[in-house]
């Protein structure tokens, strides 16, 4: 499979999935939505849980 058309390298805190498809005009976003839902369902069915990226919190009391 050519590079960039499957799973991209795993980064520090992320697994990037990439896909490639062709669609007729006006169908691209509908197909993307279906594929994204299918990937999420496959993860859920196999016990793979997405963890949200932590948000930095500034502590104003510390004088920051």
HTML snippet that shows the backbone in 3Dmol.js (N, CA, C, O; Angstrom):
<script src="https://3Dmol.org/build/3Dmol-min.js"></script>
<div id="view" style="width:600px;height:400px;position:relative"></div>
<script>
const pdb = `
ATOM      1  N   UNK A   1       0.851  -1.174   0.000  1.00  0.00           N
ATOM      2  CA  UNK A   1       0.000   0.000   0.000  1.00  0.00           C
ATOM      3  C   UNK A   1       0.897   1.237   0.000  1.00  0.00           C
ATOM      4  O   UNK A   1       1.844   1.302   0.784  1.00  0.00           O
ATOM      5  N   UNK A   2       0.626   2.197  -0.843  1.00  0.00           N
ATOM      6  CA  UNK A   2       1.465   3.399  -0.896  1.00  0.00           C
ATOM      7  C   UNK A   2       1.444   4.168   0.420  1.00  0.00           C
ATOM      8  O   UNK A   2       0.458   4.136   1.155  1.00  0.00           O
ATOM      9  N   UNK A   3       2.535   4.853   0.705  1.00  0.00           N
ATOM     10  CA  UNK A   3       2.629   5.620   1.943  1.00  0.00           C
ATOM     11  C   UNK A   3       1.564   6.704   1.989  1.00  0.00           C
ATOM     12  O   UNK A   3       1.232   7.300   0.964  1.00  0.00           O
ATOM     13  N   UNK A   4       1.031   6.957   3.176  1.00  0.00           N
ATOM     14  CA  UNK A   4       0.057   8.021   3.349  1.00  0.00           C
ATOM     15  C   UNK A   4      -1.376   7.606   3.071  1.00  0.00           C
ATOM     16  O   UNK A   4      -2.278   8.443   3.121  1.00  0.00           O
ATOM     17  N   UNK A   5      -1.609   6.325   2.776  1.00  0.00           N
ATOM     18  CA  UNK A   5      -2.959   5.896   2.470  1.00  0.00           C
ATOM     19  C   UNK A   5      -3.483   4.884   3.478  1.00  0.00           C
ATOM     20  O   UNK A   5      -4.436   4.161   3.191  1.00  0.00           O
ATOM     21  N   UNK A   6      -2.885   4.828   4.627  1.00  0.00           N
ATOM     22  CA  UNK A   6      -3.327   3.876   5.651  1.00  0.00           C
ATOM     23  C   UNK A   6      -3.169   4.552   7.010  1.00  0.00           C
ATOM     24  O   UNK A   6      -3.626   5.677   7.208  1.00  0.00           O
ATOM     25  N   UNK A   7      -2.526   3.863   7.936  1.00  0.00           N
ATOM     26  CA  UNK A   7      -2.285   4.439   9.255  1.00  0.00           C
ATOM     27  C   UNK A   7      -0.985   5.226   9.198  1.00  0.00           C
ATOM     28  O   UNK A   7       0.067   4.705   8.826  1.00  0.00           O
ATOM     29  N   UNK A   8      -1.087   6.476   9.571  1.00  0.00           N
ATOM     30  CA  UNK A   8       0.105   7.316   9.630  1.00  0.00           C
ATOM     31  C   UNK A   8       0.884   6.930  10.884  1.00  0.00           C
ATOM     32  O   UNK A   8       0.345   6.231  11.743  1.00  0.00           O
ATOM     33  N   UNK A   9       2.111   7.358  11.009  1.00  0.00           N
ATOM     34  CA  UNK A   9       2.900   7.001  12.194  1.00  0.00           C
ATOM     35  C   UNK A   9       2.208   7.407  13.488  1.00  0.00           C
ATOM     36  O   UNK A   9       1.479   8.397  13.540  1.00  0.00           O
ATOM     37  N   UNK A  10       2.452   6.625  14.523  1.00  0.00           N
ATOM     38  CA  UNK A  10       1.911   6.934  15.847  1.00  0.00           C
ATOM     39  C   UNK A  10       2.771   8.035  16.442  1.00  0.00           C
ATOM     40  O   UNK A  10       3.993   7.909  16.520  1.00  0.00           O
ATOM     41  N   UNK A  11       2.122   9.116  16.861  1.00  0.00           N
ATOM     42  CA  UNK A  11       2.838  10.220  17.485  1.00  0.00           C
ATOM     43  C   UNK A  11       2.848  10.012  18.992  1.00  0.00           C
ATOM     44  O   UNK A  11       2.422   8.962  19.474  1.00  0.00           O
ATOM     45  N   UNK A  12       3.325  10.988  19.735  1.00  0.00           N
ATOM     46  CA  UNK A  12       3.424  10.875  21.188  1.00  0.00           C
ATOM     47  C   UNK A  12       2.098  10.481  21.828  1.00  0.00           C
ATOM     48  O   UNK A  12       2.055   9.580  22.665  1.00  0.00           O
ATOM     49  N   UNK A  13       1.031  11.144  21.443  1.00  0.00           N
ATOM     50  CA  UNK A  13      -0.253  10.912  22.092  1.00  0.00           C
ATOM     51  C   UNK A  13      -1.376  10.679  21.099  1.00  0.00           C
ATOM     52  O   UNK A  13      -2.540  10.899  21.432  1.00  0.00           O
ATOM     53  N   UNK A  14      -1.057  10.237  19.881  1.00  0.00           N
ATOM     54  CA  UNK A  14      -2.121  10.116  18.885  1.00  0.00           C
ATOM     55  C   UNK A  14      -1.811   9.031  17.861  1.00  0.00           C
ATOM     56  O   UNK A  14      -0.655   8.773  17.525  1.00  0.00           O
ATOM     57  N   UNK A  15      -2.867   8.414  17.383  1.00  0.00           N
ATOM     58  CA  UNK A  15      -2.797   7.499  16.249  1.00  0.00           C
ATOM     59  C   UNK A  15      -3.582   8.169  15.136  1.00  0.00           C
ATOM     60  O   UNK A  15      -4.798   8.330  15.241  1.00  0.00           O
ATOM     61  N   UNK A  16      -2.903   8.557  14.084  1.00  0.00           N
ATOM     62  CA  UNK A  16      -3.556   9.268  12.996  1.00  0.00           C
ATOM     63  C   UNK A  16      -3.975   8.285  11.915  1.00  0.00           C
ATOM     64  O   UNK A  16      -3.153   7.520  11.409  1.00  0.00           O
ATOM     65  N   UNK A  17      -5.239   8.307  11.567  1.00  0.00           N
ATOM     66  CA  UNK A  17      -5.746   7.461  10.494  1.00  0.00           C
ATOM     67  C   UNK A  17      -5.993   8.327   9.276  1.00  0.00           C
ATOM     68  O   UNK A  17      -6.556   9.418   9.372  1.00  0.00           O
ATOM     69  N   UNK A  18      -5.571   7.832   8.148  1.00  0.00           N
ATOM     70  CA  UNK A  18      -5.800   8.559   6.902  1.00  0.00           C
ATOM     71  C   UNK A  18      -6.427   7.613   5.905  1.00  0.00           C
ATOM     72  O   UNK A  18      -6.133   6.418   5.894  1.00  0.00           O
ATOM     73  N   UNK A  19      -7.273   8.142   5.085  1.00  0.00           N
ATOM     74  CA  UNK A  19      -7.893   7.341   4.043  1.00  0.00           C
ATOM     75  C   UNK A  19      -7.961   8.132   2.756  1.00  0.00           C
ATOM     76  O   UNK A  19      -7.832   9.357   2.749  1.00  0.00           O
ATOM     77  N   UNK A  20      -8.163   7.422   1.687  1.00  0.00           N
ATOM     78  CA  UNK A  20      -8.231   8.075   0.395  1.00  0.00           C
ATOM     79  C   UNK A  20      -9.393   7.470  -0.374  1.00  0.00           C
ATOM     80  O   UNK A  20      -9.536   6.249  -0.444  1.00  0.00           O
ATOM     81  N   UNK A  21     -10.213   8.322  -0.944  1.00  0.00           N
ATOM     82  CA  UNK A  21     -11.335   7.839  -1.740  1.00  0.00           C
ATOM     83  C   UNK A  21     -11.683   8.874  -2.794  1.00  0.00           C
ATOM     84  O   UNK A  21     -11.296  10.039  -2.705  1.00  0.00           O
ATOM     85  N   UNK A  22     -12.414   8.426  -3.780  1.00  0.00           N
ATOM     86  CA  UNK A  22     -12.924   9.319  -4.815  1.00  0.00           C
ATOM     87  C   UNK A  22     -14.439   9.368  -4.671  1.00  0.00           C
ATOM     88  O   UNK A  22     -15.075   8.360  -4.364  1.00  0.00           O
ATOM     89  N   UNK A  23     -15.003  10.534  -4.892  1.00  0.00           N
ATOM     90  CA  UNK A  23     -16.443  10.695  -4.759  1.00  0.00           C
ATOM     91  C   UNK A  23     -16.950  11.654  -5.822  1.00  0.00           C
ATOM     92  O   UNK A  23     -16.228  12.529  -6.300  1.00  0.00           O
ATOM     93  N   UNK A  24     -18.187  11.467  -6.169  1.00  0.00           N
ATOM     94  CA  UNK A  24     -18.822  12.398  -7.103  1.00  0.00           C
ATOM     95  C   UNK A  24     -19.050  13.717  -6.382  1.00  0.00           C
ATOM     96  O   UNK A  24     -19.079  13.774  -5.153  1.00  0.00           O
ATOM     97  N   UNK A  25     -19.209  14.761  -7.160  1.00  0.00           N
ATOM     98  CA  UNK A  25     -19.406  16.103  -6.597  1.00  0.00           C
ATOM     99  C   UNK A  25     -20.580  16.111  -5.625  1.00  0.00           C
ATOM    100  O   UNK A  25     -21.651  15.577  -5.915  1.00  0.00           O
ATOM    101  N   UNK A  26     -20.357  16.727  -4.466  1.00  0.00           N
ATOM    102  CA  UNK A  26     -21.407  16.850  -3.475  1.00  0.00           C
ATOM    103  C   UNK A  26     -21.558  15.659  -2.549  1.00  0.00           C
ATOM    104  O   UNK A  26     -22.386  15.709  -1.640  1.00  0.00           O
ATOM    105  N   UNK A  27     -20.799  14.593  -2.735  1.00  0.00           N
ATOM    106  CA  UNK A  27     -20.922  13.385  -1.905  1.00  0.00           C
ATOM    107  C   UNK A  27     -19.768  13.205  -0.920  1.00  0.00           C
ATOM    108  O   UNK A  27     -19.816  12.330  -0.056  1.00  0.00           O
ATOM    109  N   UNK A  28     -18.746  14.022  -1.051  1.00  0.00           N
ATOM    110  CA  UNK A  28     -17.530  13.826  -0.264  1.00  0.00           C
ATOM    111  C   UNK A  28     -17.792  13.850   1.242  1.00  0.00           C
ATOM    112  O   UNK A  28     -17.330  12.964   1.962  1.00  0.00           O
ATOM    113  N   UNK A  29     -18.526  14.850   1.723  1.00  0.00           N
ATOM    114  CA  UNK A  29     -18.730  14.969   3.170  1.00  0.00           C
ATOM    115  C   UNK A  29     -19.643  13.876   3.708  1.00  0.00           C
ATOM    116  O   UNK A  29     -19.467  13.432   4.842  1.00  0.00           O
ATOM    117  N   UNK A  30     -20.611  13.438   2.916  1.00  0.00           N
ATOM    118  CA  UNK A  30     -21.482  12.339   3.347  1.00  0.00           C
ATOM    119  C   UNK A  30     -20.671  11.055   3.493  1.00  0.00           C
ATOM    120  O   UNK A  30     -20.852  10.309   4.455  1.00  0.00           O
ATOM    121  N   UNK A  31     -19.781  10.799   2.543  1.00  0.00           N
ATOM    122  CA  UNK A  31     -18.942   9.595   2.608  1.00  0.00           C
ATOM    123  C   UNK A  31     -17.991   9.688   3.795  1.00  0.00           C
ATOM    124  O   UNK A  31     -17.794   8.708   4.514  1.00  0.00           O
ATOM    125  N   UNK A  32     -17.405  10.857   3.999  1.00  0.00           N
ATOM    126  CA  UNK A  32     -16.512  11.053   5.137  1.00  0.00           C
ATOM    127  C   UNK A  32     -17.210  10.774   6.456  1.00  0.00           C
ATOM    128  O   UNK A  32     -16.645  10.144   7.350  1.00  0.00           O
ATOM    129  N   UNK A  33     -18.439  11.248   6.567  1.00  0.00           N
ATOM    130  CA  UNK A  33     -19.215  11.047   7.789  1.00  0.00           C
ATOM    131  C   UNK A  33     -19.471   9.565   8.037  1.00  0.00           C
ATOM    132  O   UNK A  33     -19.349   9.096   9.169  1.00  0.00           O
ATOM    133  N   UNK A  34     -19.827   8.823   6.984  1.00  0.00           N
ATOM    134  CA  UNK A  34     -20.091   7.387   7.112  1.00  0.00           C
ATOM    135  C   UNK A  34     -18.816   6.638   7.497  1.00  0.00           C
ATOM    136  O   UNK A  34     -18.845   5.768   8.367  1.00  0.00           O
ATOM    137  N   UNK A  35     -17.714   6.968   6.860  1.00  0.00           N
ATOM    138  CA  UNK A  35     -16.439   6.301   7.168  1.00  0.00           C
ATOM    139  C   UNK A  35     -16.016   6.595   8.604  1.00  0.00           C
ATOM    140  O   UNK A  35     -15.591   5.690   9.321  1.00  0.00           O
ATOM    141  N   UNK A  36     -16.128   7.849   9.028  1.00  0.00           N
ATOM    142  CA  UNK A  36     -15.759   8.222  10.395  1.00  0.00           C
ATOM    143  C   UNK A  36     -16.612   7.463  11.403  1.00  0.00           C
ATOM    144  O   UNK A  36     -16.094   6.985  12.413  1.00  0.00           O
ATOM    145  N   UNK A  37     -17.903   7.347  11.146  1.00  0.00           N
ATOM    146  CA  UNK A  37     -18.792   6.597  12.039  1.00  0.00           C
ATOM    147  C   UNK A  37     -18.406   5.125  12.088  1.00  0.00           C
ATOM    148  O   UNK A  37     -18.429   4.515  13.157  1.00  0.00           O
ATOM    149  N   UNK A  38     -18.049   4.545  10.941  1.00  0.00           N
ATOM    150  CA  UNK A  38     -17.661   3.136  10.889  1.00  0.00           C
ATOM    151  C   UNK A  38     -16.365   2.895  11.666  1.00  0.00           C
ATOM    152  O   UNK A  38     -16.236   1.883  12.354  1.00  0.00           O
ATOM    153  N   UNK A  39     -15.420   3.804  11.564  1.00  0.00           N
ATOM    154  CA  UNK A  39     -14.157   3.674  12.306  1.00  0.00           C
ATOM    155  C   UNK A  39     -14.429   3.768  13.803  1.00  0.00           C
ATOM    156  O   UNK A  39     -13.896   2.978  14.582  1.00  0.00           O
ATOM    157  N   UNK A  40     -15.251   4.725  14.207  1.00  0.00           N
ATOM    158  CA  UNK A  40     -15.587   4.860  15.625  1.00  0.00           C
ATOM    159  C   UNK A  40     -16.283   3.602  16.137  1.00  0.00           C
ATOM    160  O   UNK A  40     -15.987   3.143  17.240  1.00  0.00           O
ATOM    161  N   UNK A  41     -17.204   3.037  15.354  1.00  0.00           N
ATOM    162  CA  UNK A  41     -17.910   1.820  15.763  1.00  0.00           C
ATOM    163  C   UNK A  41     -16.936   0.649  15.883  1.00  0.00           C
ATOM    164  O   UNK A  41     -17.030  -0.144  16.820  1.00  0.00           O
ATOM    165  N   UNK A  42     -16.000   0.539  14.933  1.00  0.00           N
ATOM    166  CA  UNK A  42     -15.015  -0.548  14.980  1.00  0.00           C
ATOM    167  C   UNK A  42     -14.147  -0.423  16.226  1.00  0.00           C
ATOM    168  O   UNK A  42     -13.864  -1.423  16.885  1.00  0.00           O
ATOM    169  N   UNK A  43     -13.723   0.790  16.552  1.00  0.00           N
ATOM    170  CA  UNK A  43     -12.937   1.002  17.769  1.00  0.00           C
ATOM    171  C   UNK A  43     -13.749   0.598  18.985  1.00  0.00           C
ATOM    172  O   UNK A  43     -13.269  -0.146  19.840  1.00  0.00           O
ATOM    173  N   UNK A  44     -14.987   1.089  19.064  1.00  0.00           N
ATOM    174  CA  UNK A  44     -15.852   0.799  20.215  1.00  0.00           C
ATOM    175  C   UNK A  44     -16.091  -0.701  20.356  1.00  0.00           C
ATOM    176  O   UNK A  44     -16.038  -1.228  21.467  1.00  0.00           O
ATOM    177  N   UNK A  45     -16.354  -1.400  19.250  1.00  0.00           N
ATOM    178  CA  UNK A  45     -16.623  -2.841  19.276  1.00  0.00           C
ATOM    179  C   UNK A  45     -15.411  -3.668  19.669  1.00  0.00           C
ATOM    180  O   UNK A  45     -15.548  -4.812  20.104  1.00  0.00           O
ATOM    181  N   UNK A  46     -14.221  -3.092  19.517  1.00  0.00           N
ATOM    182  CA  UNK A  46     -12.991  -3.807  19.853  1.00  0.00           C
ATOM    183  C   UNK A  46     -12.339  -3.289  21.126  1.00  0.00           C
ATOM    184  O   UNK A  46     -11.189  -3.612  21.423  1.00  0.00           O
ATOM    185  N   UNK A  47     -13.080  -2.485  21.872  1.00  0.00           N
ATOM    186  CA  UNK A  47     -12.579  -2.008  23.160  1.00  0.00           C
ATOM    187  C   UNK A  47     -11.499  -0.958  23.081  1.00  0.00           C
ATOM    188  O   UNK A  47     -10.766  -0.751  24.048  1.00  0.00           O
ATOM    189  N   UNK A  48     -11.383  -0.287  21.944  1.00  0.00           N
ATOM    190  CA  UNK A  48     -10.379   0.762  21.796  1.00  0.00           C
ATOM    191  C   UNK A  48     -11.052   2.076  22.162  1.00  0.00           C
ATOM    192  O   UNK A  48     -12.042   2.477  21.550  1.00  0.00           O
ATOM    193  N   UNK A  49     -10.497   2.739  23.174  1.00  0.00           N
ATOM    194  CA  UNK A  49     -11.122   3.940  23.703  1.00  0.00           C
ATOM    195  C   UNK A  49     -10.274   5.156  23.360  1.00  0.00           C
ATOM    196  O   UNK A  49      -9.061   5.157  23.567  1.00  0.00           O
ATOM    197  N   UNK A  50     -10.918   6.185  22.836  1.00  0.00           N
ATOM    198  CA  UNK A  50     -10.220   7.435  22.556  1.00  0.00           C
ATOM    199  C   UNK A  50     -10.175   8.261  23.829  1.00  0.00           C
ATOM    200  O   UNK A  50     -11.183   8.421  24.517  1.00  0.00           O
ATOM    201  N   UNK A  51      -9.017   8.774  24.128  1.00  0.00           N
ATOM    202  CA  UNK A  51      -8.842   9.598  25.319  1.00  0.00           C
ATOM    203  C   UNK A  51      -8.686  11.036  24.848  1.00  0.00           C
ATOM    204  O   UNK A  51      -7.840  11.324  24.001  1.00  0.00           O
ATOM    205  N   UNK A  52      -9.499  11.946  25.392  1.00  0.00           N
ATOM    206  CA  UNK A  52      -9.377  13.345  24.964  1.00  0.00           C
ATOM    207  C   UNK A  52      -8.025  13.937  25.340  1.00  0.00           C
ATOM    208  O   UNK A  52      -7.429  13.574  26.354  1.00  0.00           O
ATOM    209  N   UNK A  53      -7.563  14.841  24.513  1.00  0.00           N
ATOM    210  CA  UNK A  53      -6.289  15.504  24.765  1.00  0.00           C
ATOM    211  C   UNK A  53      -6.430  16.391  26.000  1.00  0.00           C
ATOM    212  O   UNK A  53      -7.391  17.153  26.102  1.00  0.00           O
ATOM    213  N   UNK A  54      -5.489  16.303  26.938  1.00  0.00           N
ATOM    214  CA  UNK A  54      -5.592  17.131  28.148  1.00  0.00           C
ATOM    215  C   UNK A  54      -5.470  18.613  27.813  1.00  0.00           C
ATOM    216  O   UNK A  54      -4.675  19.010  26.961  1.00  0.00           O
ATOM    217  N   UNK A  55      -6.265  19.413  28.494  1.00  0.00           N
ATOM    218  CA  UNK A  55      -6.230  20.855  28.290  1.00  0.00           C
ATOM    219  C   UNK A  55      -5.415  21.496  29.402  1.00  0.00           C
ATOM    220  O   UNK A  55      -5.653  21.230  30.580  1.00  0.00           O
ATOM    221  N   UNK A  56      -4.458  22.338  29.037  1.00  0.00           N
ATOM    222  CA  UNK A  56      -3.679  23.011  30.082  1.00  0.00           C
ATOM    223  C   UNK A  56      -4.555  24.013  30.827  1.00  0.00           C
ATOM    224  O   UNK A  56      -5.346  24.741  30.228  1.00  0.00           O
ATOM    225  N   UNK A  57      -4.396  24.028  32.129  1.00  0.00           N
ATOM    226  CA  UNK A  57      -5.170  24.935  32.966  1.00  0.00           C
ATOM    227  C   UNK A  57      -4.186  25.888  33.650  1.00  0.00           C
ATOM    228  O   UNK A  57      -3.245  25.457  34.316  1.00  0.00           O
ATOM    229  N   UNK A  58      -4.420  27.164  33.476  1.00  0.00           N
ATOM    230  CA  UNK A  58      -3.522  28.116  34.130  1.00  0.00           C
ATOM    231  C   UNK A  58      -4.057  28.409  35.523  1.00  0.00           C
ATOM    232  O   UNK A  58      -5.264  28.535  35.733  1.00  0.00           O
ATOM    233  N   UNK A  59      -3.154  28.512  36.446  1.00  0.00           N
ATOM    234  CA  UNK A  59      -3.518  28.792  37.824  1.00  0.00           C
ATOM    235  C   UNK A  59      -3.208  30.265  38.100  1.00  0.00           C
ATOM    236  O   UNK A  59      -2.057  30.640  38.321  1.00  0.00           O
ATOM    237  N   UNK A  60      -4.259  31.090  38.082  1.00  0.00           N
ATOM    238  CA  UNK A  60      -4.074  32.525  38.269  1.00  0.00           C
ATOM    239  C   UNK A  60      -3.599  32.842  39.671  1.00  0.00           C
ATOM    240  O   UNK A  60      -2.964  33.876  39.881  1.00  0.00           O
ATOM    241  N   UNK A  61      -3.884  31.996  40.624  1.00  0.00           N
ATOM    242  CA  UNK A  61      -3.457  32.248  41.992  1.00  0.00           C
ATOM    243  C   UNK A  61      -1.938  32.140  42.135  1.00  0.00           C
ATOM    244  O   UNK A  61      -1.360  32.709  43.061  1.00  0.00           O
ATOM    245  N   UNK A  62      -1.296  31.418  41.229  1.00  0.00           N
ATOM    246  CA  UNK A  62       0.155  31.232  41.318  1.00  0.00           C
ATOM    247  C   UNK A  62       0.891  32.444  40.734  1.00  0.00           C
ATOM    248  O   UNK A  62       2.122  32.478  40.742  1.00  0.00           O
ATOM    249  N   UNK A  63       0.151  33.438  40.228  1.00  0.00           N
ATOM    250  CA  UNK A  63       0.775  34.624  39.669  1.00  0.00           C
ATOM    251  C   UNK A  63       1.226  34.452  38.245  1.00  0.00           C
ATOM    252  O   UNK A  63       2.063  35.211  37.755  1.00  0.00           O
ATOM    253  N   UNK A  64       0.681  33.463  37.578  1.00  0.00           N
ATOM    254  CA  UNK A  64       1.088  33.199  36.180  1.00  0.00           C
ATOM    255  C   UNK A  64       0.362  34.101  35.236  1.00  0.00           C
ATOM    256  O   UNK A  64       0.572  34.026  34.025  1.00  0.00           O
TER     257      UNK A  64
END
`;
const viewer = $3Dmol.createViewer("view");
viewer.addModel(pdb, "pdb");
viewer.setStyle({}, {cartoon: {color: "spectrum"}});
viewer.zoomTo();
viewer.render();
</script>
